[in-house]
Amino acid sequence: MCGLGAHCVALLKRYPGYRS
């Protein structure tokens, strides 16, 4: 569930444990 490029990076930065 991570194919938005920069948008995805923002989510990862907000959620260090985001792995989907």
Secondary structure, DSSP 8 states (H G I E B T S, - for coil): ---STHHHHHHHHH-TT---
